[in-house]
Amino acid sequence: MPAYVIGARRTEKGHQNLKEFSAVLERFSRVREANGGTLIKCYATFGRFDMIIIAEYPSGTAMQRAMTTMLGEGVFTIEVSEAMPMSEFLAILKEEEQEH
């Protein structure tokens, strides 16, 4: 399953609802699961993002559906990157070397 690294920043609305933060995360978990996603890790961070989430989804379409639903709440802005296991990346590099 494709893996995604998701950087999330709280919006002004997200900062106002810190007391409800656990409930927001529970709703997002249900959205992720409804779209076939699996949480790998979630970290609270200090810096560019408030949270870094690593999740797997069965497809880019499933990930987009989940992110669109979550963004609709107006609590976070997000930045998503698809992630590739390092072993796969190195295998691609090795193939490139052999072709040249």
Buried (B, 14 or more C-beta within 10 A) or exposed (E): EBBBBBBBBBBEEBEEBEEEEEEBEEBBEEBBEEBBBEEEEBEEEEEEBBBBBBBBBEEEEBBEBBBEBBBEBEBBBBEBEEBEEEEEEEEEEEEEEEEE
